[in-house]
């Protein structure tokens, strides 16, 4: 899965989970998601760090539970 595909997947999962995510400014708003390093084509990883900005406070355990339910099997969230 490409870097951009993963960001899009996270954005869709945030919307489906109805989480209070922060959005970018401008005409075409999108969730504020940062993944530290994009992997080179053909490489895999089992531990990537991502930051998702929320618009309001939420307990990490609640966020993880709601977000994880919307992700495909094999993508596991740790908080």
mmJSON file of the N, C-alpha and C atoms, coordinates in Angstrom:
{"data_MODEL":{"atom_site":{
"group_PDB":["ATOM","ATOM","ATOM","ATOM","ATOM","ATOM","ATOM","ATOM","ATOM","ATOM","ATOM","ATOM","ATOM","ATOM","ATOM","ATOM","ATOM","ATOM","ATOM","ATOM","ATOM","ATOM","ATOM","ATOM","ATOM","ATOM","ATOM","ATOM","ATOM","ATOM","ATOM","ATOM","ATOM","ATOM","ATOM","ATOM","ATOM","ATOM","ATOM","ATOM","ATOM","ATOM","ATOM","ATOM","ATOM","ATOM","ATOM","ATOM","ATOM","ATOM","ATOM","ATOM","ATOM","ATOM","ATOM","ATOM","ATOM","ATOM","ATOM","ATOM","ATOM","ATOM","ATOM","ATOM","ATOM","ATOM","ATOM","ATOM","ATOM","ATOM","ATOM","ATOM","ATOM","ATOM","ATOM","ATOM","ATOM","ATOM","ATOM","ATOM","ATOM","ATOM","ATOM","ATOM","ATOM","ATOM","ATOM","ATOM","ATOM","ATOM","ATOM","ATOM","ATOM","ATOM","ATOM","ATOM","ATOM","ATOM","ATOM","ATOM","ATOM","ATOM","ATOM","ATOM","ATOM","ATOM","ATOM","ATOM","ATOM","ATOM","ATOM","ATOM","ATOM","ATOM","ATOM","ATOM","ATOM","ATOM","ATOM","ATOM","ATOM","ATOM","ATOM","ATOM","ATOM","ATOM","ATOM","ATOM","ATOM","ATOM","ATOM","ATOM","ATOM","ATOM","ATOM","ATOM","ATOM","ATOM","ATOM","ATOM","ATOM","ATOM","ATOM","ATOM","ATOM","ATOM","ATOM","ATOM","ATOM","ATOM","ATOM","ATOM","ATOM","ATOM","ATOM","ATOM","ATOM","ATOM","ATOM","ATOM","ATOM","ATOM","ATOM","ATOM","ATOM","ATOM","ATOM","ATOM","ATOM","ATOM","ATOM","ATOM","ATOM","ATOM","ATOM","ATOM","ATOM","ATOM","ATOM","ATOM","ATOM","ATOM","ATOM","ATOM","ATOM","ATOM","ATOM","ATOM","ATOM","ATOM","ATOM","ATOM","ATOM","ATOM","ATOM","ATOM","ATOM","ATOM","ATOM","ATOM","ATOM","ATOM","ATOM","ATOM","ATOM","ATOM","ATOM","ATOM","ATOM","ATOM","ATOM","ATOM","ATOM","ATOM","ATOM","ATOM","ATOM","ATOM","ATOM","ATOM","ATOM","ATOM","ATOM","ATOM","ATOM","ATOM","ATOM","ATOM","ATOM","ATOM","ATOM","ATOM","ATOM","ATOM","ATOM","ATOM","ATOM"],
"id":[1,2,3,4,5,6,7,8,9,10,11,12,13,14,15,16,17,18,19,20,21,22,23,24,25,26,27,28,29,30,31,32,33,34,35,36,37,38,39,40,41,42,43,44,45,46,47,48,49,50,51,52,53,54,55,56,57,58,59,60,61,62,63,64,65,66,67,68,69,70,71,72,73,74,75,76,77,78,79,80,81,82,83,84,85,86,87,88,89,90,91,92,93,94,95,96,97,98,99,100,101,102,103,104,105,106,107,108,109,110,111,112,113,114,115,116,117,118,119,120,121,122,123,124,125,126,127,128,129,130,131,132,133,134,135,136,137,138,139,140,141,142,143,144,145,146,147,148,149,150,151,152,153,154,155,156,157,158,159,160,161,162,163,164,165,166,167,168,169,170,171,172,173,174,175,176,177,178,179,180,181,182,183,184,185,186,187,188,189,190,191,192,193,194,195,196,197,198,199,200,201,202,203,204,205,206,207,208,209,210,211,212,213,214,215,216,217,218,219,220,221,222,223,224,225,226,227,228,229,230,231,232,233,234,235,236,237],
"type_symbol":["N","C","C","N","C","C","N","C","C","N","C","C","N","C","C","N","C","C","N","C","C","N","C","C","N","C","C","N","C","C","N","C","C","N","C","C","N","C","C","N","C","C","N","C","C","N","C","C","N","C","C","N","C","C","N","C","C","N","C","C","N","C","C","N","C","C","N","C","C","N","C","C","N","C","C","N","C","C","N","C","C","N","C","C","N","C","C","N","C","C","N","C","C","N","C","C","N","C","C","N","C","C","N","C","C","N","C","C","N","C","C","N","C","C","N","C","C","N","C","C","N","C","C","N","C","C","N","C","C","N","C","C","N","C","C","N","C","C","N","C","C","N","C","C","N","C","C","N","C","C","N","C","C","N","C","C","N","C","C","N","C","C","N","C","C","N","C","C","N","C","C","N","C","C","N","C","C","N","C","C","N","C","C","N","C","C","N","C","C","N","C","C","N","C","C","N","C","C","N","C","C","N","C","C","N","C","C","N","C","C","N","C","C","N","C","C","N","C","C","N","C","C","N","C","C","N","C","C","N","C","C","N","C","C","N","C","C"],
"label_atom_id":["N","CA","C","N","CA","C","N","CA","C","N","CA","C","N","CA","C","N","CA","C","N","CA","C","N","CA","C","N","CA","C","N","CA","C","N","CA","C","N","CA","C","N","CA","C","N","CA","C","N","CA","C","N","CA","C","N","CA","C","N","CA","C","N","CA","C","N","CA","C","N","CA","C","N","CA","C","N","CA","C","N","CA","C","N","CA","C","N","CA","C","N","CA","C","N","CA","C","N","CA","C","N","CA","C","N","CA","C","N","CA","C","N","CA","C","N","CA","C","N","CA","C","N","CA","C","N","CA","C","N","CA","C","N","CA","C","N","CA","C","N","CA","C","N","CA","C","N","CA","C","N","CA","C","N","CA","C","N","CA","C","N","CA","C","N","CA","C","N","CA","C","N","CA","C","N","CA","C","N","CA","C","N","CA","C","N","CA","C","N","CA","C","N","CA","C","N","CA","C","N","CA","C","N","CA","C","N","CA","C","N","CA","C","N","CA","C","N","CA","C","N","CA","C","N","CA","C","N","CA","C","N","CA","C","N","CA","C","N","CA","C","N","CA","C","N","CA","C","N","CA","C","N","CA","C","N","CA","C","N","CA","C","N","CA","C","N","CA","C","N","CA","C","N","CA","C"],
"label_alt_id":[null,null,null,null,null,null,null,null,null,null,null,null,null,null,null,null,null,null,null,null,null,null,null,null,null,null,null,null,null,null,null,null,null,null,null,null,null,null,null,null,null,null,null,null,null,null,null,null,null,null,null,null,null,null,null,null,null,null,null,null,null,null,null,null,null,null,null,null,null,null,null,null,null,null,null,null,null,null,null,null,null,null,null,null,null,null,null,null,null,null,null,null,null,null,null,null,null,null,null,null,null,null,null,null,null,null,null,null,null,null,null,null,null,null,null,null,null,null,null,null,null,null,null,null,null,null,null,null,null,null,null,null,null,null,null,null,null,null,null,null,null,null,null,null,null,null,null,null,null,null,null,null,null,null,null,null,null,null,null,null,null,null,null,null,null,null,null,null,null,null,null,null,null,null,null,null,null,null,null,null,null,null,null,null,null,null,null,null,null,null,null,null,null,null,null,null,null,null,null,null,null,null,null,null,null,null,null,null,null,null,null,null,null,null,null,null,null,null,null,null,null,null,null,null,null,null,null,null,null,null,null,null,null,null,null,null,null],
"label_comp_id":["UNK","UNK","UNK","UNK","UNK","UNK","UNK","UNK","UNK","UNK","UNK","UNK","UNK","UNK","UNK","UNK","UNK","UNK","UNK","UNK","UNK","UNK","UNK","UNK","UNK","UNK","UNK","UNK","UNK","UNK","UNK","UNK","UNK","UNK","UNK","UNK","UNK","UNK","UNK","UNK","UNK","UNK","UNK","UNK","UNK","UNK","UNK","UNK","UNK","UNK","UNK","UNK","UNK","UNK","UNK","UNK","UNK","UNK","UNK","UNK","UNK","UNK","UNK","UNK","UNK","UNK","UNK","UNK","UNK","UNK","UNK","UNK","UNK","UNK","UNK","UNK","UNK","UNK","UNK","UNK","UNK","UNK","UNK","UNK","UNK","UNK","UNK","UNK","UNK","UNK","UNK","UNK","UNK","UNK","UNK","UNK","UNK","UNK","UNK","UNK","UNK","UNK","UNK","UNK","UNK","UNK","UNK","UNK","UNK","UNK","UNK","UNK","UNK","UNK","UNK","UNK","UNK","UNK","UNK","UNK","UNK","UNK","UNK","UNK","UNK","UNK","UNK","UNK","UNK","UNK","UNK","UNK","UNK","UNK","UNK","UNK","UNK","UNK","UNK","UNK","UNK","UNK","UNK","UNK","UNK","UNK","UNK","UNK","UNK","UNK","UNK","UNK","UNK","UNK","UNK","UNK","UNK","UNK","UNK","UNK","UNK","UNK","UNK","UNK","UNK","UNK","UNK","UNK","UNK","UNK","UNK","UNK","UNK","UNK","UNK","UNK","UNK","UNK","UNK","UNK","UNK","UNK","UNK","UNK","UNK","UNK","UNK","UNK","UNK","UNK","UNK","UNK","UNK","UNK","UNK","UNK","UNK","UNK","UNK","UNK","UNK","UNK","UNK","UNK","UNK","UNK","UNK","UNK","UNK","UNK","UNK","UNK","UNK","UNK","UNK","UNK","UNK","UNK","UNK","UNK","UNK","UNK","UNK","UNK","UNK","UNK","UNK","UNK","UNK","UNK","UNK","UNK","UNK","UNK","UNK","UNK","UNK"],
"label_asym_id":["A","A","A","A","A","A","A","A","A","A","A","A","A","A","A","A","A","A","A","A","A","A","A","A","A","A","A","A","A","A","A","A","A","A","A","A","A","A","A","A","A","A","A","A","A","A","A","A","A","A","A","A","A","A","A","A","A","A","A","A","A","A","A","A","A","A","A","A","A","A","A","A","A","A","A","A","A","A","A","A","A","A","A","A","A","A","A","A","A","A","A","A","A","A","A","A","A","A","A","A","A","A","A","A","A","A","A","A","A","A","A","A","A","A","A","A","A","A","A","A","A","A","A","A","A","A","A","A","A","A","A","A","A","A","A","A","A","A","A","A","A","A","A","A","A","A","A","A","A","A","A","A","A","A","A","A","A","A","A","A","A","A","A","A","A","A","A","A","A","A","A","A","A","A","A","A","A","A","A","A","A","A","A","A","A","A","A","A","A","A","A","A","A","A","A","A","A","A","A","A","A","A","A","A","A","A","A","A","A","A","A","A","A","A","A","A","A","A","A","A","A","A","A","A","A","A","A","A","A","A","A","A","A","A","A","A","A"],
"label_entity_id":["1","1","1","1","1","1","1","1","1","1","1","1","1","1","1","1","1","1","1","1","1","1","1","1","1","1","1","1","1","1","1","1","1","1","1","1","1","1","1","1","1","1","1","1","1","1","1","1","1","1","1","1","1","1","1","1","1","1","1","1","1","1","1","1","1","1","1","1","1","1","1","1","1","1","1","1","1","1","1","1","1","1","1","1","1","1","1","1","1","1","1","1","1","1","1","1","1","1","1","1","1","1","1","1","1","1","1","1","1","1","1","1","1","1","1","1","1","1","1","1","1","1","1","1","1","1","1","1","1","1","1","1","1","1","1","1","1","1","1","1","1","1","1","1","1","1","1","1","1","1","1","1","1","1","1","1","1","1","1","1","1","1","1","1","1","1","1","1","1","1","1","1","1","1","1","1","1","1","1","1","1","1","1","1","1","1","1","1","1","1","1","1","1","1","1","1","1","1","1","1","1","1","1","1","1","1","1","1","1","1","1","1","1","1","1","1","1","1","1","1","1","1","1","1","1","1","1","1","1","1","1","1","1","1","1","1","1"],
"label_seq_id":[1,1,1,2,2,2,3,3,3,4,4,4,5,5,5,6,6,6,7,7,7,8,8,8,9,9,9,10,10,10,11,11,11,12,12,12,13,13,13,14,14,14,15,15,15,16,16,16,17,17,17,18,18,18,19,19,19,20,20,20,21,21,21,22,22,22,23,23,23,24,24,24,25,25,25,26,26,26,27,27,27,28,28,28,29,29,29,30,30,30,31,31,31,32,32,32,33,33,33,34,34,34,35,35,35,36,36,36,37,37,37,38,38,38,39,39,39,40,40,40,41,41,41,42,42,42,43,43,43,44,44,44,45,45,45,46,46,46,47,47,47,48,48,48,49,49,49,50,50,50,51,51,51,52,52,52,53,53,53,54,54,54,55,55,55,56,56,56,57,57,57,58,58,58,59,59,59,60,60,60,61,61,61,62,62,62,63,63,63,64,64,64,65,65,65,66,66,66,67,67,67,68,68,68,69,69,69,70,70,70,71,71,71,72,72,72,73,73,73,74,74,74,75,75,75,76,76,76,77,77,77,78,78,78,79,79,79],
"pdbx_PDB_ins_code":[null,null,null,null,null,null,null,null,null,null,null,null,null,null,null,null,null,null,null,null,null,null,null,null,null,null,null,null,null,null,null,null,null,null,null,null,null,null,null,null,null,null,null,null,null,null,null,null,null,null,null,null,null,null,null,null,null,null,null,null,null,null,null,null,null,null,null,null,null,null,null,null,null,null,null,null,null,null,null,null,null,null,null,null,null,null,null,null,null,null,null,null,null,null,null,null,null,null,null,null,null,null,null,null,null,null,null,null,null,null,null,null,null,null,null,null,null,null,null,null,null,null,null,null,null,null,null,null,null,null,null,null,null,null,null,null,null,null,null,null,null,null,null,null,null,null,null,null,null,null,null,null,null,null,null,null,null,null,null,null,null,null,null,null,null,null,null,null,null,null,null,null,null,null,null,null,null,null,null,null,null,null,null,null,null,null,null,null,null,null,null,null,null,null,null,null,null,null,null,null,null,null,null,null,null,null,null,null,null,null,null,null,null,null,null,null,null,null,null,null,null,null,null,null,null,null,null,null,null,null,null,null,null,null,null,null,null],
"Cartn_x":[0.849,0.0,0.901,0.597,1.435,1.174,2.086,1.995,0.687,0.373,-0.851,-2.104,-2.053,-3.201,-3.47,-2.402,-2.56,-3.173,-2.737,-3.311,-4.787,-5.134,-6.55,-7.369,-6.807,-7.477,-7.749,-6.753,-6.933,-8.014,-8.027,-9.052,-10.453,-10.635,-11.953,-12.344,-11.375,-11.658,-12.046,-11.392,-11.744,-13.179,-13.561,-14.935,-15.961,-15.698,-16.64,-16.789,-15.692,-15.727,-16.32,-16.589,-17.146,-16.261,-14.95,-13.987,-13.793,-13.484,-13.34,-11.956,-11.686,-10.362,-10.268,-9.058,-8.794,-8.605,-8.965,-8.826,-7.882,-7.323,-6.429,-7.227,-6.519,-7.166,-7.222,-8.035,-8.106,-9.401,-9.485,-10.715,-11.005,-9.982,-10.156,-9.645,-10.5,-10.096,-9.905,-8.9,-8.651,-8.129,-8.245,-7.778,-6.281,-5.883,-4.462,-3.83,-3.176,-2.524,-1.088,-0.138,1.272,1.844,2.422,3.138,4.613,5.415,6.81,7.596,7.698,8.52,7.735,7.754,7.138,8.106,7.574,8.413,8.681,9.844,10.158,9.305,9.072,8.247,8.791,7.924,8.302,8.716,8.895,9.275,8.036,8.169,7.078,7.583,6.652,7.012,5.974,6.4,5.478,5.305,5.962,5.852,6.12,5.077,5.192,4.52,5.089,4.529,3.698,2.501,1.623,1.068,0.817,0.188,-1.111,-2.185,-3.502,-3.968,-4.196,-4.64,-6.142,-6.541,-7.96,-8.402,-9.677,-10.205,-10.662,-10.737,-11.076,-10.427,-10.286,-9.633,-10.466,-9.755,-10.393,-9.419,-9.929,-9.065,-8.437,-7.128,-6.449,-7.095,-7.552,-8.16,-9.453,-10.261,-11.51,-11.218,-10.225,-9.84,-9.418,-8.53,-8.018,-9.151,-10.059,-11.157,-12.04,-12.433,-13.327,-12.618,-11.358,-10.593,-10.263,-9.819,-9.418,-10.562,-11.781,-12.945,-13.173,-12.678,-12.91,-11.765,-10.706,-9.547,-9.603,-9.016,-9.001,-8.122,-8.38,-7.591,-6.124,-5.251,-3.821,-3.224,-4.043,-3.557,-3.955,-2.95,-3.183,-2.68,-3.527,-3.201,-2.723,-1.635,-1.128,-1.124,-1.501,-1.468,-0.547],
"Cartn_y":[-1.165,0.0,1.235,2.179,3.37,4.326,5.258,6.283,7.07,7.52,8.302,7.457,6.196,5.304,5.121,5.009,4.839,6.094,7.264,8.514,8.603,8.242,8.255,7.248,6.074,5.047,5.56,6.186,6.736,7.815,8.666,9.709,9.127,8.103,7.451,6.79,6.15,5.492,6.513,7.672,8.725,9.189,9.362,9.806,8.744,7.498,6.416,6.226,6.434,6.284,7.521,8.559,9.817,10.393,10.418,10.957,12.453,13.227,14.683,15.084,14.828,15.116,16.57,17.122,18.474,18.419,19.502,19.545,20.667,20.528,21.537,22.778,23.87,25.095,25.089,25.957,26.072,25.547,25.562,25.182,23.692,22.882,21.425,20.888,20.875,20.46,18.938,18.534,17.114,16.916,15.713,15.463,15.725,16.25,16.493,15.189,14.513,13.227,13.324,12.955,12.963,11.58,10.974,9.704,10.034,9.714,10.153,9.95,8.713,8.435,7.59,8.006,7.186,6.05,4.847,3.702,3.708,3.232,3.097,1.992,2.087,1.116,-0.3,-1.216,-2.614,-2.985,-1.996,-2.288,-2.439,-3.234,-3.391,-2.988,-2.755,-2.362,-2.893,-3.106,-3.56,-2.533,-1.382,-0.378,1.008,1.71,3.07,4.035,5.224,6.237,7.237,7.5,8.48,9.407,10.651,11.62,12.077,12.006,12.432,13.529,14.724,15.854,15.773,15.92,15.917,17.343,17.62,18.954,19.103,18.001,18.041,16.854,16.966,15.906,14.623,13.518,12.206,11.265,10.398,9.426,8.523,8.264,7.432,6.062,5.445,4.117,4.159,5.218,5.356,5.599,6.464,6.733,5.437,4.694,3.451,2.482,2.299,1.346,1.727,2.979,3.417,3.419,3.854,3.936,2.541,1.654,0.303,-0.459,-0.26,-0.963,-0.623,0.522,0.971,0.619,0.039,-0.292,-1.744,-2.029,-3.411,-4.302,-5.585,-6.565,-6.429,-6.493,-6.406,-5.05,-4.023,-2.702,-2.525,-2.51,-2.488,-1.166,-0.528,0.758,0.544,1.233,1.234,2.682,2.894,4.26,4.33],
"Cartn_z":[0.0,0.0,0.0,-0.867,-0.97,0.195,0.365,1.405,1.273,0.079,-0.139,0.054,-0.354,-0.134,1.361,2.144,3.587,4.221,3.782,4.292,3.924,2.701,2.284,3.092,3.314,4.112,5.526,6.14,7.483,7.484,6.466,6.374,6.301,5.48,5.374,6.698,7.352,8.631,9.699,9.707,10.665,10.459,9.198,8.902,9.295,8.944,9.268,10.775,11.518,12.973,13.647,12.871,13.385,14.488,14.219,15.173,14.924,15.969,15.835,15.312,14.043,13.493,13.025,13.117,12.631,11.121,10.438,8.984,8.575,7.388,6.848,6.462,6.259,5.806,4.285,3.73,2.282,1.72,0.391,-0.298,-0.176,-0.38,-0.348,0.989,1.988,3.332,3.401,4.15,4.37,5.796,6.35,7.72,7.85,9.005,9.269,9.744,8.813,9.079,8.581,9.43,9.042,9.32,8.297,8.461,8.276,9.282,9.341,8.042,7.592,6.412,5.423,4.188,3.14,2.804,2.711,2.346,0.847,0.467,-0.949,-1.55,-2.827,-3.531,-3.33,-2.938,-2.763,-1.347,-0.472,0.905,1.777,2.815,3.779,5.159,6.048,7.401,8.374,9.593,10.626,11.725,11.613,12.665,12.084,11.74,11.214,12.173,12.296,13.187,12.393,12.884,12.246,13.315,12.927,13.825,13.188,13.964,13.505,14.449,13.907,14.725,14.952,16.203,16.552,16.873,16.659,16.934,18.38,19.109,20.53,21.222,22.548,23.313,23.29,23.224,23.286,23.977,24.832,25.499,24.443,24.556,23.558,23.359,24.444,24.338,23.526,23.73,22.978,21.494,21.23,19.844,19.16,19.819,19.234,18.928,19.877,19.696,18.505,18.427,17.348,15.993,15.976,14.731,14.204,15.097,14.695,14.044,14.522,13.963,12.493,12.043,10.674,9.725,10.246,9.415,8.955,7.793,7.31,8.191,8.111,8.853,8.459,9.435,9.164,9.485,9.596,9.999,11.458,12.325,13.764,14.331,15.123,15.728,17.157,17.505,18.879,19.353,20.603,21.153,22.338],
"occupancy":[1.0,1.0,1.0,1.0,1.0,1.0,1.0,1.0,1.0,1.0,1.0,1.0,1.0,1.0,1.0,1.0,1.0,1.0,1.0,1.0,1.0,1.0,1.0,1.0,1.0,1.0,1.0,1.0,1.0,1.0,1.0,1.0,1.0,1.0,1.0,1.0,1.0,1.0,1.0,1.0,1.0,1.0,1.0,1.0,1.0,1.0,1.0,1.0,1.0,1.0,1.0,1.0,1.0,1.0,1.0,1.0,1.0,1.0,1.0,1.0,1.0,1.0,1.0,1.0,1.0,1.0,1.0,1.0,1.0,1.0,1.0,1.0,1.0,1.0,1.0,1.0,1.0,1.0,1.0,1.0,1.0,1.0,1.0,1.0,1.0,1.0,1.0,1.0,1.0,1.0,1.0,1.0,1.0,1.0,1.0,1.0,1.0,1.0,1.0,1.0,1.0,1.0,1.0,1.0,1.0,1.0,1.0,1.0,1.0,1.0,1.0,1.0,1.0,1.0,1.0,1.0,1.0,1.0,1.0,1.0,1.0,1.0,1.0,1.0,1.0,1.0,1.0,1.0,1.0,1.0,1.0,1.0,1.0,1.0,1.0,1.0,1.0,1.0,1.0,1.0,1.0,1.0,1.0,1.0,1.0,1.0,1.0,1.0,1.0,1.0,1.0,1.0,1.0,1.0,1.0,1.0,1.0,1.0,1.0,1.0,1.0,1.0,1.0,1.0,1.0,1.0,1.0,1.0,1.0,1.0,1.0,1.0,1.0,1.0,1.0,1.0,1.0,1.0,1.0,1.0,1.0,1.0,1.0,1.0,1.0,1.0,1.0,1.0,1.0,1.0,1.0,1.0,1.0,1.0,1.0,1.0,1.0,1.0,1.0,1.0,1.0,1.0,1.0,1.0,1.0,1.0,1.0,1.0,1.0,1.0,1.0,1.0,1.0,1.0,1.0,1.0,1.0,1.0,1.0,1.0,1.0,1.0,1.0,1.0,1.0,1.0,1.0,1.0,1.0,1.0,1.0,1.0,1.0,1.0,1.0,1.0,1.0],
"B_iso_or_equiv":[0.0,0.0,0.0,0.0,0.0,0.0,0.0,0.0,0.0,0.0,0.0,0.0,0.0,0.0,0.0,0.0,0.0,0.0,0.0,0.0,0.0,0.0,0.0,0.0,0.0,0.0,0.0,0.0,0.0,0.0,0.0,0.0,0.0,0.0,0.0,0.0,0.0,0.0,0.0,0.0,0.0,0.0,0.0,0.0,0.0,0.0,0.0,0.0,0.0,0.0,0.0,0.0,0.0,0.0,0.0,0.0,0.0,0.0,0.0,0.0,0.0,0.0,0.0,0.0,0.0,0.0,0.0,0.0,0.0,0.0,0.0,0.0,0.0,0.0,0.0,0.0,0.0,0.0,0.0,0.0,0.0,0.0,0.0,0.0,0.0,0.0,0.0,0.0,0.0,0.0,0.0,0.0,0.0,0.0,0.0,0.0,0.0,0.0,0.0,0.0,0.0,0.0,0.0,0.0,0.0,0.0,0.0,0.0,0.0,0.0,0.0,0.0,0.0,0.0,0.0,0.0,0.0,0.0,0.0,0.0,0.0,0.0,0.0,0.0,0.0,0.0,0.0,0.0,0.0,0.0,0.0,0.0,0.0,0.0,0.0,0.0,0.0,0.0,0.0,0.0,0.0,0.0,0.0,0.0,0.0,0.0,0.0,0.0,0.0,0.0,0.0,0.0,0.0,0.0,0.0,0.0,0.0,0.0,0.0,0.0,0.0,0.0,0.0,0.0,0.0,0.0,0.0,0.0,0.0,0.0,0.0,0.0,0.0,0.0,0.0,0.0,0.0,0.0,0.0,0.0,0.0,0.0,0.0,0.0,0.0,0.0,0.0,0.0,0.0,0.0,0.0,0.0,0.0,0.0,0.0,0.0,0.0,0.0,0.0,0.0,0.0,0.0,0.0,0.0,0.0,0.0,0.0,0.0,0.0,0.0,0.0,0.0,0.0,0.0,0.0,0.0,0.0,0.0,0.0,0.0,0.0,0.0,0.0,0.0,0.0,0.0,0.0,0.0,0.0,0.0,0.0,0.0,0.0,0.0,0.0,0.0,0.0],
"pdbx_formal_charge":[null,null,null,null,null,null,null,null,null,null,null,null,null,null,null,null,null,null,null,null,null,null,null,null,null,null,null,null,null,null,null,null,null,null,null,null,null,null,null,null,null,null,null,null,null,null,null,null,null,null,null,null,null,null,null,null,null,null,null,null,null,null,null,null,null,null,null,null,null,null,null,null,null,null,null,null,null,null,null,null,null,null,null,null,null,null,null,null,null,null,null,null,null,null,null,null,null,null,null,null,null,null,null,null,null,null,null,null,null,null,null,null,null,null,null,null,null,null,null,null,null,null,null,null,null,null,null,null,null,null,null,null,null,null,null,null,null,null,null,null,null,null,null,null,null,null,null,null,null,null,null,null,null,null,null,null,null,null,null,null,null,null,null,null,null,null,null,null,null,null,null,null,null,null,null,null,null,null,null,null,null,null,null,null,null,null,null,null,null,null,null,null,null,null,null,null,null,null,null,null,null,null,null,null,null,null,null,null,null,null,null,null,null,null,null,null,null,null,null,null,null,null,null,null,null,null,null,null,null,null,null,null,null,null,null,null,null],
"auth_seq_id":[1,1,1,2,2,2,3,3,3,4,4,4,5,5,5,6,6,6,7,7,7,8,8,8,9,9,9,10,10,10,11,11,11,12,12,12,13,13,13,14,14,14,15,15,15,16,16,16,17,17,17,18,18,18,19,19,19,20,20,20,21,21,21,22,22,22,23,23,23,24,24,24,25,25,25,26,26,26,27,27,27,28,28,28,29,29,29,30,30,30,31,31,31,32,32,32,33,33,33,34,34,34,35,35,35,36,36,36,37,37,37,38,38,38,39,39,39,40,40,40,41,41,41,42,42,42,43,43,43,44,44,44,45,45,45,46,46,46,47,47,47,48,48,48,49,49,49,50,50,50,51,51,51,52,52,52,53,53,53,54,54,54,55,55,55,56,56,56,57,57,57,58,58,58,59,59,59,60,60,60,61,61,61,62,62,62,63,63,63,64,64,64,65,65,65,66,66,66,67,67,67,68,68,68,69,69,69,70,70,70,71,71,71,72,72,72,73,73,73,74,74,74,75,75,75,76,76,76,77,77,77,78,78,78,79,79,79],
"auth_comp_id":["UNK","UNK","UNK","UNK","UNK","UNK","UNK","UNK","UNK","UNK","UNK","UNK","UNK","UNK","UNK","UNK","UNK","UNK","UNK","UNK","UNK","UNK","UNK","UNK","UNK","UNK","UNK","UNK","UNK","UNK","UNK","UNK","UNK","UNK","UNK","UNK","UNK","UNK","UNK","UNK","UNK","UNK","UNK","UNK","UNK","UNK","UNK","UNK","UNK","UNK","UNK","UNK","UNK","UNK","UNK","UNK","UNK","UNK","UNK","UNK","UNK","UNK","UNK","UNK","UNK","UNK","UNK","UNK","UNK","UNK","UNK","UNK","UNK","UNK","UNK","UNK","UNK","UNK","UNK","UNK","UNK","UNK","UNK","UNK","UNK","UNK","UNK","UNK","UNK","UNK","UNK","UNK","UNK","UNK","UNK","UNK","UNK","UNK","UNK","UNK","UNK","UNK","UNK","UNK","UNK","UNK","UNK","UNK","UNK","UNK","UNK","UNK","UNK","UNK","UNK","UNK","UNK","UNK","UNK","UNK","UNK","UNK","UNK","UNK","UNK","UNK","UNK","UNK","UNK","UNK","UNK","UNK","UNK","UNK","UNK","UNK","UNK","UNK","UNK","UNK","UNK","UNK","UNK","UNK","UNK","UNK","UNK","UNK","UNK","UNK","UNK","UNK","UNK","UNK","UNK","UNK","UNK","UNK","UNK","UNK","UNK","UNK","UNK","UNK","UNK","UNK","UNK","UNK","UNK","UNK","UNK","UNK","UNK","UNK","UNK","UNK","UNK","UNK","UNK","UNK","UNK","UNK","UNK","UNK","UNK","UNK","UNK","UNK","UNK","UNK","UNK","UNK","UNK","UNK","UNK","UNK","UNK","UNK","UNK","UNK","UNK","UNK","UNK","UNK","UNK","UNK","UNK","UNK","UNK","UNK","UNK","UNK","UNK","UNK","UNK","UNK","UNK","UNK","UNK","UNK","UNK","UNK","UNK","UNK","UNK","UNK","UNK","UNK","UNK","UNK","UNK","UNK","UNK","UNK","UNK","UNK","UNK"],
"auth_asym_id":["A","A","A","A","A","A","A","A","A","A","A","A","A","A","A","A","A","A","A","A","A","A","A","A","A","A","A","A","A","A","A","A","A","A","A","A","A","A","A","A","A","A","A","A","A","A","A","A","A","A","A","A","A","A","A","A","A","A","A","A","A","A","A","A","A","A","A","A","A","A","A","A","A","A","A","A","A","A","A","A","A","A","A","A","A","A","A","A","A","A","A","A","A","A","A","A","A","A","A","A","A","A","A","A","A","A","A","A","A","A","A","A","A","A","A","A","A","A","A","A","A","A","A","A","A","A","A","A","A","A","A","A","A","A","A","A","A","A","A","A","A","A","A","A","A","A","A","A","A","A","A","A","A","A","A","A","A","A","A","A","A","A","A","A","A","A","A","A","A","A","A","A","A","A","A","A","A","A","A","A","A","A","A","A","A","A","A","A","A","A","A","A","A","A","A","A","A","A","A","A","A","A","A","A","A","A","A","A","A","A","A","A","A","A","A","A","A","A","A","A","A","A","A","A","A","A","A","A","A","A","A","A","A","A","A","A","A"],
"auth_atom_id":["N","CA","C","N","CA","C","N","CA","C","N","CA","C","N","CA","C","N","CA","C","N","CA","C","N","CA","C","N","CA","C","N","CA","C","N","CA","C","N","CA","C","N","CA","C","N","CA","C","N","CA","C","N","CA","C","N","CA","C","N","CA","C","N","CA","C","N","CA","C","N","CA","C","N","CA","C","N","CA","C","N","CA","C","N","CA","C","N","CA","C","N","CA","C","N","CA","C","N","CA","C","N","CA","C","N","CA","C","N","CA","C","N","CA","C","N","CA","C","N","CA","C","N","CA","C","N","CA","C","N","CA","C","N","CA","C","N","CA","C","N","CA","C","N","CA","C","N","CA","C","N","CA","C","N","CA","C","N","CA","C","N","CA","C","N","CA","C","N","CA","C","N","CA","C","N","CA","C","N","CA","C","N","CA","C","N","CA","C","N","CA","C","N","CA","C","N","CA","C","N","CA","C","N","CA","C","N","CA","C","N","CA","C","N","CA","C","N","CA","C","N","CA","C","N","CA","C","N","CA","C","N","CA","C","N","CA","C","N","CA","C","N","CA","C","N","CA","C","N","CA","C","N","CA","C","N","CA","C","N","CA","C","N","CA","C","N","CA","C","N","CA","C","N","CA","C"],
"pdbx_PDB_model_num":[1,1,1,1,1,1,1,1,1,1,1,1,1,1,1,1,1,1,1,1,1,1,1,1,1,1,1,1,1,1,1,1,1,1,1,1,1,1,1,1,1,1,1,1,1,1,1,1,1,1,1,1,1,1,1,1,1,1,1,1,1,1,1,1,1,1,1,1,1,1,1,1,1,1,1,1,1,1,1,1,1,1,1,1,1,1,1,1,1,1,1,1,1,1,1,1,1,1,1,1,1,1,1,1,1,1,1,1,1,1,1,1,1,1,1,1,1,1,1,1,1,1,1,1,1,1,1,1,1,1,1,1,1,1,1,1,1,1,1,1,1,1,1,1,1,1,1,1,1,1,1,1,1,1,1,1,1,1,1,1,1,1,1,1,1,1,1,1,1,1,1,1,1,1,1,1,1,1,1,1,1,1,1,1,1,1,1,1,1,1,1,1,1,1,1,1,1,1,1,1,1,1,1,1,1,1,1,1,1,1,1,1,1,1,1,1,1,1,1,1,1,1,1,1,1,1,1,1,1,1,1,1,1,1,1,1,1]
}}}
